[in-house]
Every structure is written in C-alpha cells, then in structure tokens.
Amino acid sequence: MTSDRSTVVFGPPGSGKSAVCTMLAHHAGERQRLPVYWYPHLDIAAAAGQGPFAQQVQSVLEPCLLALLEHLAHTPVQTGSSWLVPLLGWLCHTFIRGDLSVRLGPLLEERDPSSGDLWGQILQASPQDLLPRSDYRQILAELGKLLPHVGLEAIWVLADMAEEDILVEDWPEAIQRFLQALPLFEQPRLAYKFFFPARFQELAGFSVLERRRADLFLLRWKVEELYQIVGRRLALATGNPSIGLKDLCIAPDWPSWLEKVGGTNPREWLIQVHPVLAYFLSHEDRPVDCETWLKLRLSPSLYLDENRGILRIGGQNVPLSRISGQGYQVLRYLYKHPNRIISRAELYYRAVRGLDHVPRGPADEAYEGPAEYRSIMDNLVHRLREAIEPDPQQPVLLQTVRGHGVRLVVRRGR
C-alpha cells in the first residue's frame, strides 16, 4: 500500500479507510511523495466534445498542479533546467481553471523568498502549446519527468470516496470509466490510492485490477488487532503505555461487550470506549465499577437500509433472516420514528396491520381491544430484542417505557 503502485482499498463503514488515507498522506510527505487529495466531481455532460478519458485526466491534473505549486511555495528548489519553468507554466495555464494569478494569490503571499522569480515566470509563461493538448499520456509523462527536479519522486492521488449515502445506481459513471482507463495507471511517477465502501467491491472486476495495474486491499481487522488499536488510544490519552482495558473498567462483561457490539469495526470500539475513558480520566484514574459501567455504556449505532436489505448494529451486519416478517415491520416503523416513545397500540395498528391511523374506539370497525393484541405485541418485541440486542436481558436499543410504550434508541451509524 505504501509503494508507488496504485491501490484500491475496500472496507466497511468505520473500518478505518479515512485513517489509512491520512496515514498514507503523512507517509508520502516523509518520502518525497506529493500527496494530493482528490474527490472527483465529474460531469460527463459538462464538457461537450470531450471524451471521458480527457475529462478524467483534466480533473486529476488541476489538484496535482495546485499541490505541486504549494510544495514549491514552501520548498526551495533549483530550477536550472531551461525547460522546467516553461513546461510548468504551460501546464498551470492550461489545466488550472480561472484566473491563475487569483488562484495562486494565497501561495504568492506565503511563498519561500528563496524561490526568487519562479512565480513571476510561471504567471508570465507563454500560453502557446508546448505539448499536444489531446495527448494526455505524454502530458502525464512530462509531469512525472519534472518531479525529480523539484525534490519529488512521485505524486500520490488520494481519493477517499467512502460516503455511505451514495447509492450504487447513483455512482458517477465517470468514476467507473476512470477505473477502466488503463493509461492513467501506467505512468511511473503517478499513483492513485482509492478508498471505497466494501459494498462497491464489484468495482474489483475493472480492467485496472484485472490487469494488475493496481493492488487490491480489503480492510479487515482481527479481534487482537482491535485490542491493539484501543490500547494505543488509551496509552495516548493517559500517557501510560502499559494501560489496558482491565485497568480502565473492572466490569467483567466489558471486553465481551466490546467484541459483541464493536464487531470488526475500529470506530465502534473507540466510540464504546470513549465514555469509560472520560469517566476514568475525570475521577483520578479510578477504574469504573460494574454499576457505573452499565450507566455509561452506549447503545450500538443502528443503520437500516431497506433498499439493500442491510441491518447494521454496531460493527456487525445482522441477517434480516433473524427477524420475522411482522418483527421487521415493527423495526421499520420504529426506525422511521427514532428515539420516540411509541405506544403498543400505535405499533400494532400502524406497523403490524399497516393502517394509516390508530382507531380510537369500538365505533371504528378496525378497532380491537388491547387485550386482543397485547400478547402479540409483547411476543414481537421480545423476539425483536432477541434478534438485535447485544444483551436481550438488559436492552439498550429497544427500551420499554412503563405505561407509555417502547422506544428504539437510534445512534445513527454508517
């Protein structure tokens, strides 16, 4: 992943894709690689007469050039080669949109004085074409050639496309075409580091991966690795490199709770640890006892995607086959009304029977007395708890509010 080869990383929500992306950016800066954050906002219809490949190259070149200029603003370089500044100036004038002097204004103010008249030469560069504008392979190759002359070995284009609310059918066509464009991945000093949600693994069949122009990684964490991640977080927060979970909380069920709720999801593990750690630090490093831990523990995040048939609780995907048809109707209704106390009558009439109202009495032909559906609802709630609760005996998601009804505690998760 830290080589100069392109990389495509898949991982579920909370698996650390963004953290790995940030780590790679830091690693790049330490190894004379230029990290360039890029999120493609490609509109295929916007560039009439241009092919998708041309648009893709242009969309990458602009952030690369802006990052390169920022590098030059803070890093003294020798620009003795007569061709370097004219080439760099032409690339900037050609592929950076808008008024170049305005776009570079902030960099001009903070540039290193030792850069001399470099910026003036770039701004005054001739707009005459130095390279055929349609020959993008050559343009990318020339960009790679100038990197060693400005103290760089390669450019890493980092694209963290992990938004969980993007539907598969809405995924930009241009992104798919980008991963099919082999010439983009054949430049020796230009590497792409893409981060995708696990549910986009069908992209792994694209030419780039099939022809081994890029390496494929799946982010998966073992339980022992998750304990190590939490341990590093605790050491950082407490200043004690040897501190462990048992030093933080003496509740015997706490580690098993983390494993059950956190699953293989580092984010959920850290979220669950946070309130216990905060209590520990605010009480003179006194370990949390069992009674306090039960008050501090958080309900797992809960995410239901009806379209894709996904139920995620904490760091675990829960098979919908665990939930009966009527139980799923109850869950859907509660999920659409999160954190609200809902009476059993409302659940029965609106969720189970699918009515658009709750009958107020025998005058309504749809009315049934509470005694007729109480056991039905009690059984549905019990079975739903068995399916979704980490500990059905001490529910934290589907809570009963005596005398009023039930409430689904939803801490949104993606």
C-alpha positions as CSV (number, residue, x, y, z in Angstrom):
1,M,0.0,0.0,0.0
2,T,3.0,2.3,0.6
3,S,4.6,1.6,-2.7
4,D,4.4,3.8,-5.8
5,R,1.9,1.4,-7.3
6,S,-1.8,2.4,-7.5
7,T,-4.0,0.9,-4.8
8,V,-7.7,0.3,-4.4
9,V,-8.9,-0.3,-0.9
10,F,-12.3,-1.6,0.1
11,G,-13.7,-1.6,3.6
12,P,-17.0,-1.4,5.5
13,P,-18.1,1.7,7.4
14,G,-15.9,2.5,10.4
15,S,-13.1,0.2,9.3
16,G,-10.6,3.0,9.2
17,K,-10.4,3.8,5.5
18,S,-10.1,7.6,6.1
19,A,-7.5,6.9,8.8
20,V,-5.4,4.8,6.4
21,C,-5.8,7.5,3.8
22,T,-4.5,10.1,6.2
23,M,-1.6,7.8,7.2
24,L,-0.7,7.4,3.6
25,A,-0.7,11.2,3.1
26,H,1.7,11.6,6.1
27,H,3.8,8.7,4.8
28,A,4.0,10.3,1.4
29,G,5.3,13.6,2.7
30,E,8.1,11.8,4.6
31,R,9.3,10.0,1.4
32,Q,9.4,12.8,-1.2
33,R,6.0,11.8,-2.5
34,L,3.5,14.6,-3.0
35,P,0.0,13.7,-1.5
36,V,-2.9,15.1,-3.5
37,Y,-6.4,14.8,-2.1
38,W,-8.9,14.5,-4.8
39,Y,-12.6,13.8,-4.9
40,P,-14.0,13.5,-8.5
41,H,-16.9,15.7,-9.2
42,L,-17.1,14.7,-12.8
43,D,-20.0,15.9,-15.0
44,I,-19.8,14.0,-18.3
45,A,-22.3,16.3,-20.0
46,A,-20.4,19.4,-19.0
47,A,-17.5,19.1,-21.4
48,A,-19.1,18.9,-24.8
49,G,-17.0,17.1,-27.4
50,Q,-14.6,15.7,-24.9
51,G,-14.3,12.0,-24.2
52,P,-14.5,10.6,-20.6
53,F,-10.7,10.0,-20.6
54,A,-10.0,13.6,-21.4
55,Q,-12.2,14.8,-18.6
56,Q,-10.7,12.4,-16.1
57,V,-7.2,13.5,-16.9
58,Q,-8.1,17.2,-16.6
59,S,-9.9,16.6,-13.3
60,V,-6.8,15.0,-11.8
61,L,-4.3,17.4,-13.3
62,E,-5.7,20.5,-11.6
63,P,-5.4,19.4,-8.0
64,C,-2.0,17.8,-8.8
65,L,-0.7,21.1,-10.2
66,L,-2.1,23.2,-7.3
67,A,-0.5,20.8,-4.8
68,L,2.8,21.0,-6.7
69,L,2.7,24.8,-6.6
70,E,2.0,24.7,-2.8
71,H,5.0,22.4,-2.5
72,L,7.2,24.9,-4.4
73,A,5.9,27.7,-2.2
74,H,7.4,26.0,0.9
75,T,10.3,24.1,-0.5
76,P,13.4,25.9,-2.1
77,V,14.2,24.1,-5.4
78,Q,16.7,24.6,-8.1
79,T,15.1,25.4,-11.4
80,G,18.2,25.5,-13.5
81,S,16.7,23.4,-16.4
82,S,15.6,25.8,-19.1
83,W,12.6,23.7,-20.0
84,L,11.2,23.2,-16.5
85,V,9.6,26.6,-15.8
86,P,8.0,27.0,-19.3
87,L,6.6,23.5,-19.0
88,L,5.2,24.0,-15.5
89,G,3.8,27.4,-16.5
90,W,2.1,26.0,-19.6
91,L,0.6,23.1,-17.5
92,C,-0.7,25.6,-14.9
93,H,-2.2,28.0,-17.5
94,T,-3.8,25.1,-19.4
95,F,-5.2,22.9,-16.7
96,I,-5.9,25.2,-13.7
97,R,-9.3,26.8,-14.3
98,G,-9.9,30.5,-13.8
99,D,-7.5,33.4,-13.4
100,L,-4.2,31.9,-12.5
101,S,-2.9,34.9,-10.6
102,V,-6.1,34.8,-8.4
103,R,-5.9,31.1,-7.8
104,L,-2.3,31.4,-6.8
105,G,-2.8,34.6,-4.7
106,P,-2.6,32.9,-1.2
107,L,0.5,30.9,-2.3
108,L,2.2,34.1,-3.6
109,E,1.8,35.7,-0.1
110,E,3.3,32.7,1.8
111,R,5.9,31.6,-0.7
112,D,9.5,31.0,0.4
113,P,11.6,34.1,-0.5
114,S,14.3,31.8,-1.9
115,S,12.0,30.8,-4.8
116,G,13.1,34.1,-6.4
117,D,11.2,35.0,-9.6
118,L,9.8,31.5,-10.1
119,W,6.3,32.6,-9.6
120,G,6.6,35.5,-11.9
121,Q,7.9,33.2,-14.6
122,I,5.1,30.8,-14.1
123,L,2.5,33.6,-14.3
124,Q,4.1,35.0,-17.4
125,A,4.6,31.7,-19.2
126,S,3.5,31.6,-22.8
127,P,0.1,30.1,-23.4
128,Q,1.5,28.6,-26.6
129,D,1.1,24.8,-26.6
130,L,4.3,23.0,-25.6
131,L,2.6,19.7,-25.9
132,P,-0.4,18.4,-27.9
133,R,-3.4,19.0,-25.6
134,S,-5.0,15.8,-26.7
135,D,-2.0,13.6,-25.9
136,Y,-2.7,13.0,-22.3
137,R,-0.3,10.2,-22.0
138,Q,2.6,12.5,-23.0
139,I,1.3,15.2,-20.7
140,L,1.2,12.9,-17.7
141,A,4.6,11.5,-18.6
142,E,6.1,15.1,-18.8
143,L,4.5,15.9,-15.4
144,G,6.3,12.9,-14.0
145,K,9.6,13.9,-15.5
146,L,9.7,17.3,-13.9
147,L,9.1,15.9,-10.3
148,P,12.7,14.9,-9.6
149,H,13.8,18.5,-10.5
150,V,11.5,19.9,-7.7
151,G,12.6,17.5,-5.0
152,L,9.8,14.9,-5.5
153,E,9.8,11.2,-6.5
154,A,6.1,10.7,-7.3
155,I,2.6,12.0,-6.8
156,W,0.1,10.1,-4.9
157,V,-3.5,10.9,-5.7
158,L,-5.6,10.1,-2.6
159,A,-9.4,9.6,-3.2
160,D,-11.4,8.7,-0.1
161,M,-14.8,8.0,-1.7
162,A,-16.4,6.4,1.4
163,E,-19.7,8.2,1.7
164,E,-22.3,5.6,2.7
165,D,-25.3,7.5,1.4
166,I,-24.3,7.2,-2.2
167,L,-26.4,4.5,-3.9
168,V,-24.9,2.1,-6.3
169,E,-27.1,3.2,-9.1
170,D,-26.1,6.8,-8.5
171,W,-22.4,6.1,-8.5
172,P,-20.9,8.5,-11.1
173,E,-20.4,6.8,-14.4
174,A,-17.2,8.8,-14.8
175,I,-15.7,7.1,-11.8
176,Q,-16.3,3.7,-13.3
177,R,-14.8,4.8,-16.5
178,F,-11.8,6.3,-14.6
179,L,-11.0,2.8,-13.2
180,Q,-11.3,1.4,-16.7
181,A,-8.8,3.9,-18.2
182,L,-5.6,1.9,-18.2
183,P,-3.3,4.7,-19.5
184,L,-3.9,6.7,-16.3
185,F,-2.4,3.9,-14.3
186,E,0.7,3.3,-16.5
187,Q,2.6,6.4,-15.5
188,P,5.7,5.5,-13.4
189,R,5.5,8.6,-11.1
190,L,1.8,8.9,-10.7
191,A,-0.1,6.5,-8.3
192,Y,-3.7,6.5,-7.2
193,K,-4.9,5.4,-3.8
194,F,-8.6,4.9,-3.9
195,F,-10.8,4.1,-0.9
196,F,-14.2,2.6,-1.5
197,P,-17.0,1.3,0.8
198,A,-17.0,-2.5,0.9
199,R,-20.3,-2.6,-0.9
200,F,-18.6,-1.4,-4.1
201,Q,-16.4,-4.4,-4.4
202,E,-18.0,-5.1,-7.8
203,L,-15.5,-2.4,-9.0
204,A,-12.8,-5.0,-8.3
205,G,-13.7,-6.5,-11.7
206,F,-12.4,-3.4,-13.6
207,S,-9.5,-3.6,-16.0
208,V,-7.1,-1.8,-13.7
209,L,-7.3,-4.6,-11.2
210,E,-7.7,-7.5,-13.6
211,R,-4.6,-6.5,-15.5
212,R,-2.7,-5.8,-12.2
213,R,-2.2,-2.1,-12.8
214,A,-3.3,-1.6,-9.2
215,D,-3.1,-3.6,-6.0
216,L,-6.3,-4.6,-4.2
217,F,-6.7,-4.4,-0.4
218,L,-9.7,-5.4,1.8
219,L,-9.6,-3.7,5.2
220,R,-10.4,-6.5,7.8
221,W,-9.4,-6.4,11.4
222,K,-8.9,-9.3,13.8
223,V,-10.1,-9.0,17.4
224,E,-6.5,-8.9,18.7
225,E,-5.7,-6.1,16.3
226,L,-8.7,-4.1,17.6
227,Y,-7.5,-4.6,21.1
228,Q,-4.1,-3.1,20.0
229,I,-5.8,-0.1,18.4
230,V,-7.8,0.6,21.6
231,G,-4.6,0.1,23.6
232,R,-2.8,2.7,21.6
233,R,-5.7,5.1,22.1
234,L,-5.7,4.5,25.8
235,A,-1.9,5.0,26.0
236,L,-2.1,8.2,24.1
237,A,-5.0,9.6,26.3
238,T,-3.5,8.6,29.6
239,G,0.3,8.8,29.0
240,N,0.6,5.3,30.3
241,P,1.9,2.9,27.6
242,S,1.1,-0.2,29.6
243,I,-2.6,0.6,30.4
244,G,-5.2,-2.0,29.4
245,L,-8.9,-2.3,29.3
246,K,-9.0,-4.0,32.7
247,D,-7.2,-1.0,34.2
248,L,-10.0,1.2,32.9
249,C,-13.0,-0.8,33.9
250,I,-13.4,-3.8,36.2
251,A,-16.8,-4.9,34.9
252,P,-16.2,-8.5,33.8
253,D,-18.6,-8.2,30.8
254,W,-16.9,-5.1,29.3
255,P,-14.5,-6.9,27.0
256,S,-17.1,-9.3,25.7
257,W,-19.5,-6.3,25.2
258,L,-16.9,-4.5,23.1
259,E,-16.3,-7.6,21.0
260,K,-20.1,-8.2,20.5
261,V,-21.0,-4.5,19.8
262,G,-17.8,-3.4,18.1
263,G,-17.5,-6.5,15.9
264,T,-14.6,-5.8,13.5
265,N,-15.3,-2.1,13.4
266,P,-12.5,0.1,14.9
267,R,-14.7,3.2,15.0
268,E,-17.4,1.4,17.1
269,W,-14.8,0.1,19.5
270,L,-13.4,3.5,20.1
271,I,-16.9,5.1,20.4
272,Q,-17.8,2.5,23.1
273,V,-14.5,3.1,25.0
274,H,-14.8,6.9,25.0
275,P,-17.3,7.4,27.9
276,V,-15.5,4.9,30.1
277,L,-12.2,6.6,29.3
278,A,-13.6,10.0,30.0
279,Y,-15.0,8.9,33.4
280,F,-11.7,7.2,34.2
281,L,-9.7,10.4,33.5
282,S,-12.2,12.7,35.4
283,H,-12.1,10.5,38.5
284,E,-8.4,10.5,39.2
285,D,-7.7,7.3,37.2
286,R,-10.1,5.3,39.3
287,P,-11.4,2.2,37.5
288,V,-15.0,2.1,36.5
289,D,-17.1,-0.3,38.6
290,C,-19.8,-2.6,37.2
291,E,-22.8,-0.4,38.3
292,T,-21.2,2.7,36.7
293,W,-20.3,0.9,33.5
294,L,-23.9,-0.1,33.0
295,K,-24.9,3.6,33.2
296,L,-22.0,4.7,30.9
297,R,-22.3,2.1,28.1
298,L,-23.7,3.3,24.9
299,S,-26.3,1.7,22.7
300,P,-24.7,0.5,19.5
301,S,-25.1,2.5,16.3
302,L,-28.0,1.2,14.2
303,Y,-28.4,1.5,10.5
304,L,-31.2,0.1,8.4
305,D,-31.1,0.2,4.6
306,E,-34.4,-1.2,3.3
307,N,-33.4,-0.9,-0.4
308,R,-30.3,-3.1,0.0
309,G,-31.7,-5.2,2.8
310,I,-28.9,-4.3,5.3
311,L,-29.2,-4.0,9.1
312,R,-26.1,-3.0,10.8
313,I,-25.9,-2.8,14.6
314,G,-22.6,-1.5,15.9
315,G,-19.8,-3.2,14.0
316,Q,-21.9,-6.2,12.9
317,N,-24.2,-6.9,10.0
318,V,-27.3,-8.6,11.3
319,P,-29.0,-11.1,8.9
320,L,-32.6,-10.0,8.4
321,S,-33.5,-13.7,8.4
322,R,-33.3,-13.5,12.2
323,I,-36.3,-11.2,12.2
324,S,-39.9,-12.4,11.4
325,G,-42.0,-10.6,8.9
326,Q,-44.1,-8.8,11.5
327,G,-41.0,-8.1,13.6
328,Y,-39.3,-6.5,10.6
329,Q,-42.5,-4.3,10.1
330,V,-42.2,-3.2,13.8
331,L,-38.4,-2.5,13.3
332,R,-39.0,-0.4,10.2
333,Y,-41.7,1.7,11.9
334,L,-39.6,2.3,15.0
335,Y,-36.6,3.1,12.8
336,K,-38.6,5.7,10.9
337,H,-39.6,7.3,14.3
338,P,-36.2,7.1,16.1
339,N,-35.9,7.8,19.8
340,R,-39.6,8.4,20.2
341,I,-41.8,6.6,22.6
342,I,-44.5,4.7,20.7
343,S,-47.4,3.0,22.3
344,R,-48.1,-0.6,21.7
345,A,-51.4,0.4,20.1
346,E,-49.7,2.6,17.5
347,L,-47.2,-0.2,16.8
348,Y,-49.9,-2.7,16.4
349,Y,-52.2,-0.7,14.1
350,R,-49.6,1.3,12.1
351,A,-46.7,-1.2,11.9
352,V,-48.3,-4.7,12.1
353,R,-51.7,-4.1,10.5
354,G,-50.4,-1.3,8.2
355,L,-53.3,1.1,9.0
356,D,-52.9,4.9,8.4
357,H,-54.5,5.7,11.8
358,V,-55.0,4.3,15.3
359,P,-58.6,3.5,16.0
360,R,-60.0,5.4,19.0
361,G,-62.8,3.0,20.0
362,P,-65.3,0.4,19.1
363,A,-67.1,2.8,16.7
364,D,-64.1,2.3,14.3
365,E,-64.6,-1.1,12.5
366,A,-60.8,-1.6,12.6
367,Y,-60.7,-1.3,16.4
368,E,-59.5,-4.2,18.6
369,G,-59.3,-4.1,22.4
370,P,-55.8,-4.0,24.0
371,A,-56.4,-7.5,25.4
372,E,-56.6,-8.9,21.8
373,Y,-53.2,-7.7,20.7
374,R,-51.2,-7.3,23.9
375,S,-49.7,-10.7,23.8
376,I,-49.0,-10.4,20.1
377,M,-47.0,-7.2,20.7
378,D,-45.2,-8.5,23.8
379,N,-44.1,-11.5,21.8
380,L,-43.0,-9.4,18.8
381,V,-41.0,-7.0,21.0
382,H,-39.4,-10.0,22.8
383,R,-38.3,-11.7,19.6
384,L,-37.1,-8.4,18.1
385,R,-34.9,-7.9,21.2
386,E,-33.5,-11.4,20.8
387,A,-32.5,-10.5,17.2
388,I,-31.0,-7.1,17.7
389,E,-29.9,-6.6,21.3
390,P,-26.3,-7.3,22.3
391,D,-27.8,-8.4,25.7
392,P,-31.5,-9.1,25.4
393,Q,-31.8,-9.3,29.2
394,Q,-30.5,-5.7,29.6
395,P,-31.8,-4.0,26.4
396,V,-30.2,-0.8,25.3
397,L,-31.8,-0.5,21.8
398,L,-35.4,-1.4,22.2
399,Q,-36.4,0.1,25.6
400,T,-39.7,-0.3,27.4
401,V,-41.1,2.9,29.0
402,R,-43.6,1.7,31.5
403,G,-47.1,2.9,31.0
404,H,-46.2,4.6,27.7
405,G,-44.8,2.1,25.2
406,V,-41.4,1.3,23.6
407,R,-38.6,3.4,22.1
408,L,-35.9,2.4,19.6
409,V,-32.7,4.2,20.7
410,V,-31.0,5.1,17.4
411,R,-27.5,6.3,17.3
412,R,-27.1,6.7,13.6
413,G,-24.3,4.7,12.1
414,R,-23.0,4.4,8.5
